[in-house]
Amino acid sequence: MPLMHRLSAFGRSAAMVIAAFALGSLVFLASGYNVSSVWSGTVQGAITAPGALQNTLRWTIPLVIAGLGVLVSFRAGFFNVGAQGQIYLGALAATVVGLTVHVPGPLLSVLCAVAGMVGGAVWALIAAVLKVVFGTDEVLSTLMLNFIAVLLVQYVAGGPLRDKAGSSAVASTTALPQDARVSNGLGVSAALLIIAVLAVVLVWVWASSTRSGLTTELLGRNPVVVRWQGASSRRLAFVCFGAAGAAAGLAGSLDVLGPAGRLVAGFSPDIGFTAVLVALVGMLTVPGVVLAGLLFGGLQAALQYLPTVSDIPRSALDLIQGLIAVLITLQVRSVWRRRARAPKPDQNIPEPSPTAAETANV
C-alpha cells in the first residue's frame, strides 16, 4: 500500500475514533453527567493513576496478539469473527496440558503456549473446512463456533477439571503450577512483552516481506490473479484461518499462564470481539493494530477505574467502543463499495485453464 494512501487510511480511521468520542460526549452530557470528569477519569484509569499503565498493557497484549490473527484472515478476504471462541479453545488446551503434563516449569510454559496455538488453530480450521469444502459463510460459522466454545469451557471448568476446593460462585479449574506462570495476577511481565513483540515482528515481516504474505493480501483483492500466479486459494484459506486461530489461541493460553493462572468460565468475554475491532481500526496494518490495541487496552483499563472517580456506569465506555465499531464498519463498508464499483484490472481475463497436474488428476 503506498505511503500516502496508508496515511490517508489512518487519518480516516482516527477521524472515526474522534467522532465516536464526540458522540459519546454528547450522550453523556444529555444524560446529565459531567463530561470533563468522565474523560479525566478515563485518562487517569488508562495512563496517570498508580498502576494504570501496567493495567493498560495487561489488556493491550492479548488484544494485539489476537488482533494480528484477525488481520491475517481479513487481509485474505476471510471475515473470521471467531477470535473469541479460538481464544477460549486455546485457553482450554493450555489448561489441559498444564494440569496433565509433568515437566519442569519453563518447558511446561512452552508446551502450554504451543497447545493453546494448536487448539485455537484447530477451532479456526473447522470454519475453514466449512468455507472451502461446503461453501458455508465464515461469518456465520465462526460466530456459532464462538458460542460452542463458551459452553465447552463452562462445561470443563465446572465439570471434569473443576477446582473442588474453590468457591461455587464461579466455575474454574485447579490452578496451574506456579513455576509455569509467565506473569503474576497483574498480567504484565518481561516474558509477555517479549512474546507480544515477537508476534508483531513475525506478522509484520510475513505481511510485508514474504511471497506468502503478499499473495494472501492479493487473494483478498483479486482471487483470479492469485490463480494465474499458480497459487492455491484453498491452501491459502487454510493457512490464513489456521494462523488466525493460532494467534487467538496463543492469547488465550497466555491469559491462563499469566494473570488468571487457571481456566475460569467466562473469562475475558469481550477480548475476541474487541480484537476484530482492533484490526479494523488499525486498517489491517501491523502498526495500526498495535496503536489500536493500546487504545482499546487503555479503554478496558479505564473501564475498571472510572466508577471510582465518577458516578457514570461502567457501560459508558462500552458505549464508546460500540460507537467506534459502528463508524468504522460504515467506513470499511464504503471502501468495499468503492472497490466493487471500480473497474477490475482482470475483468477481461479468462479463467486460467487447468494445469497439467490438475488435468492428470481428473
C-alpha positions in Angstrom: 0.0 0.0 0.0 1.5 3.4 -1.0 2.6 5.6 1.9 0.2 8.4 1.2 -2.7 6.0 0.8 -1.8 4.4 4.1 -1.6 7.7 5.9 -4.9 8.7 4.4 -6.5 5.4 5.7 -5.0 6.0 9.2 -6.4 9.6 9.1 -9.9 8.3 8.3 -9.7 5.7 11.0 -8.5 8.3 13.5 -11.4 10.6 12.5 -13.9 7.9 13.1 -12.5 7.3 16.6 -12.6 11.0 17.4 -16.2 11.2 16.1 -17.1 8.3 18.4 -15.7 10.1 21.4 -17.5 13.3 20.4 -20.8 11.5 20.0 -20.3 9.7 23.3 -19.6 13.1 25.0 -22.9 14.4 23.7 -24.7 11.3 25.1 -23.1 11.7 28.5 -23.9 15.5 28.5 -27.6 14.8 27.6 -27.7 12.2 30.4 -26.6 14.7 33.0 -23.0 13.6 33.6 -20.0 15.8 33.9 -18.2 15.1 30.6 -14.9 16.6 31.8 -14.8 14.4 34.9 -15.6 11.4 32.7 -12.7 11.9 30.4 -10.4 13.0 33.2 -11.2 9.7 34.9 -10.6 7.8 31.7 -7.2 9.3 31.3 -6.4 8.6 34.9 -7.5 5.0 34.6 -5.6 4.4 31.4 -2.4 6.4 32.0 -1.8 8.6 35.0 -3.2 6.7 38.0 -0.9 4.4 40.0 -0.7 1.1 38.1 -2.7 2.5 35.2 -0.1 1.9 32.5 0.5 -1.6 33.7 -3.2 -2.4 33.6 -3.4 -0.9 30.1 -0.6 -3.1 29.0 -2.3 -6.1 30.6 -5.2 -5.7 28.2 -3.2 -4.5 25.3 -1.1 -7.6 25.0 -3.9 -10.1 24.3 -5.8 -7.6 22.1 -2.7 -7.0 19.9 -1.9 -10.7 19.6 -5.5 -11.7 18.8 -5.8 -8.6 16.5 -2.9 -9.8 14.5 -4.7 -13.0 13.8 -7.8 -11.2 12.7 -5.6 -9.1 10.4 -4.2 -12.2 8.7 -7.6 -13.6 7.8 -9.3 -10.3 6.9 -6.4 -9.3 4.6 -7.1 -12.5 2.7 -10.8 -11.6 2.4 -12.0 -14.2 5.0 -14.2 -12.5 7.6 -13.2 -14.7 10.6 -15.0 -13.2 13.6 -14.4 -16.3 15.7 -11.4 -15.0 17.7 -13.4 -15.2 20.9 -14.0 -18.9 20.5 -10.4 -19.5 19.4 -9.2 -17.7 22.5 -11.3 -20.0 24.7 -10.1 -23.1 22.9 -6.5 -22.0 23.2 -7.0 -21.4 27.0 -8.7 -24.8 27.3 -5.9 -26.7 25.5 -3.3 -24.9 27.5 -5.1 -25.8 30.8 -5.4 -29.4 29.9 -1.7 -29.7 29.1 -0.7 -27.6 32.2 -2.7 -29.9 34.5 -1.8 -33.3 32.9 1.8 -33.0 31.8 4.5 -33.1 34.4 7.7 -31.4 33.3 9.9 -28.5 34.6 8.1 -25.2 34.7 9.7 -23.3 31.8 9.2 -26.3 29.5 5.6 -26.6 30.7 5.0 -23.0 29.8 6.2 -23.6 26.3 4.1 -26.7 25.9 1.0 -24.9 27.2 1.6 -22.0 24.8 2.0 -24.4 21.8 -1.1 -26.4 22.9 -3.0 -23.1 23.0 -1.9 -22.2 19.5 -2.9 -25.7 18.2 -6.2 -25.5 20.0 -7.1 -22.1 18.5 -5.9 -23.2 15.1 -7.9 -26.4 15.1 -11.0 -24.5 16.1 -10.5 -22.0 13.3 -9.8 -24.7 10.8 -13.3 -26.1 11.4 -14.7 -22.9 9.9 -12.1 -23.2 7.1 -13.3 -26.6 6.1 -16.9 -25.4 6.2 -15.9 -22.5 4.0 -13.7 -24.2 1.5 -15.4 -27.6 1.2 -19.1 -26.7 1.7 -19.1 -23.0 0.9 -20.5 -22.0 4.3 -20.3 -18.3 5.1 -17.4 -17.9 7.5 -19.1 -15.1 9.4 -22.0 -17.4 10.4 -19.8 -20.4 11.2 -17.2 -18.6 13.3 -20.0 -16.8 15.2 -21.6 -20.1 16.0 -18.3 -21.7 17.0 -17.9 -18.9 19.5 -21.0 -19.9 21.4 -20.0 -23.6 21.3 -16.5 -22.7 22.7 -18.1 -20.7 25.5 -20.3 -23.6 26.5 -17.4 -26.1 26.2 -15.2 -24.0 28.6 -18.1 -23.7 31.0 -18.6 -27.5 31.0 -14.9 -28.3 31.5 -14.3 -25.6 34.2 -17.5 -26.6 36.0 -17.1 -30.3 35.5 -14.2 -32.6 34.7 -11.5 -30.1 35.7 -13.4 -28.1 38.3 -11.4 -27.0 41.4 -13.4 -28.7 44.1 -11.7 -26.6 46.8 -12.8 -23.4 45.2 -15.9 -21.3 45.5 -19.0 -22.5 43.8 -19.8 -18.9 42.7 -17.5 -19.1 39.6 -16.6 -22.3 37.9 -12.8 -22.6 37.5 -10.2 -25.3 37.2 -7.4 -26.2 39.5 -4.6 -23.6 39.3 -1.6 -24.3 37.0 1.8 -25.0 38.7 3.3 -21.7 39.9 6.6 -22.3 38.1 4.8 -22.5 34.8 3.3 -19.0 35.2 4.6 -16.2 32.9 3.3 -13.4 35.0 1.6 -12.7 38.3 -2.0 -11.6 38.7 -1.3 -8.1 37.2 -0.7 -9.7 33.8 2.4 -7.9 32.7 5.9 -9.3 32.7 9.0 -9.2 30.5 8.1 -12.6 29.1 4.7 -11.5 28.0 6.1 -8.3 26.4 8.7 -10.3 24.5 6.1 -12.7 23.2 3.9 -9.8 22.1 6.8 -8.1 20.4 7.9 -11.3 18.6 4.3 -11.8 17.4 4.2 -8.2 16.0 7.6 -8.6 14.2 6.7 -12.0 12.8 3.4 -10.9 11.3 4.9 -7.6 10.0 7.8 -9.5 8.3 5.4 -12.1 6.9 2.9 -9.5 5.6 5.5 -7.1 4.1 8.4 -9.2 3.0 7.3 -12.7 2.1 5.7 -14.1 -1.0 3.0 -15.8 1.0 2.1 -12.6 2.8 1.9 -10.6 -0.4 -0.1 -13.3 -2.1 -2.5 -13.5 0.8 -3.3 -9.8 0.5 -3.7 -10.2 -3.2 -6.2 -13.0 -2.6 -8.4 -10.6 -0.7 -8.3 -8.2 -3.6 -8.3 -10.3 -6.7 -8.5 -14.1 -6.4 -8.3 -14.6 -10.2 -4.8 -13.1 -10.4 -3.8 -15.4 -7.5 -4.8 -18.4 -9.6 -2.9 -17.0 -12.6 0.2 -16.9 -10.4 -0.2 -20.6 -9.7 -1.1 -20.2 -6.0 -3.8 -22.3 -4.4 -6.6 -20.2 -2.9 -7.8 -23.3 -1.0 -4.4 -23.8 0.6 -4.1 -20.1 1.4 -7.5 -20.2 3.1 -6.4 -23.0 5.4 -3.2 -21.2 6.2 -4.9 -17.9 7.0 -7.6 -19.5 9.2 -5.0 -21.6 10.9 -2.7 -18.7 11.6 -5.6 -16.5 12.8 -6.7 -19.3 15.2 -3.2 -19.9 16.4 -2.7 -16.2 17.3 -6.0 -16.1 19.2 -5.2 -19.4 20.9 -1.9 -18.0 22.0 -3.6 -15.0 23.5 -5.9 -17.4 25.4 -3.1 -19.6 26.7 -1.2 -16.5 27.9 -4.2 -15.5 30.0 -4.2 -18.9 31.6 -0.4 -18.8 32.1 -0.4 -15.2 33.2 -3.0 -13.2 35.1 -5.6 -15.9 35.6 -3.4 -18.8 36.5 -6.3 -21.2 35.8 -9.2 -21.6 33.4 -12.2 -19.6 34.5 -15.6 -20.0 32.9 -16.5 -16.8 31.0 -13.1 -15.2 31.4 -12.4 -12.1 29.2 -15.7 -12.3 27.4 -15.0 -9.3 25.1 -11.4 -9.7 24.1 -12.0 -11.7 20.9 -14.7 -9.4 19.7 -12.7 -6.3 20.5 -9.8 -7.9 18.7 -11.8 -7.7 15.5 -12.4 -4.0 16.1 -8.7 -3.6 16.8 -7.8 -5.0 13.4 -10.4 -2.8 11.6 -9.5 0.4 13.5 -5.8 -0.4 12.7 -6.8 -0.6 9.0 -5.5 -4.1 8.7 -1.9 -3.0 9.2 0.5 -4.2 11.8 1.4 -0.7 13.2 -2.2 0.2 13.2 -3.1 -3.0 15.2 -0.5 -2.1 17.8 -1.9 1.5 18.2 -5.5 0.3 18.2 -4.6 -2.3 20.8 -3.1 0.4 23.0 -6.3 2.5 22.6 -8.7 -0.3 23.5 -6.4 -1.7 26.2 -6.5 1.8 27.7 -10.3 1.9 27.5 -10.5 -1.5 29.2 -8.2 -0.3 32.0 -10.2 2.9 32.4 -13.5 0.9 32.5 -12.3 -0.7 35.7 -11.1 2.6 37.2 -13.8 5.1 36.1 -16.6 4.2 38.6 -14.2 5.0 41.5 -14.0 8.7 40.4 -17.3 9.2 38.7 -20.9 8.2 39.1 -21.1 7.2 35.4 -21.8 3.4 34.9 -19.1 1.1 33.5 -21.2 0.6 30.4 -20.3 4.2 29.4 -17.0 3.1 27.8 -18.7 0.1 26.3 -20.9 2.7 24.5 -17.7 4.4 23.1 -16.5 1.1 21.8 -19.8 0.4 20.2 -19.8 3.8 18.5 -16.3 3.2 17.2 -17.5 -0.2 15.9 -20.4 1.3 14.1 -18.5 4.2 12.5 -15.5 2.0 11.5 -17.9 -0.5 10.0 -19.6 2.2 7.9 -16.2 3.4 6.8 -15.0 0.0 5.8 -18.3 -0.8 4.0 -18.0 2.4 2.0 -14.4 1.5 1.0 -15.6 -2.0 -0.1 -18.4 -0.5 -2.2 -16.0 1.8 -4.0 -13.7 -1.1 -4.7 -16.7 -3.1 -6.0 -17.7 -0.3 -8.4 -14.1 0.3 -9.5 -13.0 -1.3 -12.8 -11.3 -4.6 -12.2 -7.9 -5.0 -14.0 -8.6 -8.6 -14.7 -12.3 -8.3 -15.7 -11.4 -9.3 -19.3 -9.0 -12.1 -18.4 -10.5 -15.5 -18.9 -10.3 -18.1 -16.1 -7.0 -19.9 -16.2 -7.0 -23.3 -17.9 -6.3 -26.3 -15.7 -2.6 -27.0 -15.2 -1.1 -30.3 -16.3 -1.2 -31.6 -12.7 -4.8 -30.7 -12.4 -5.6 -32.4 -15.7 -3.7 -35.5 -14.7 -5.8 -35.8 -11.5 -9.1 -35.7 -13.4 
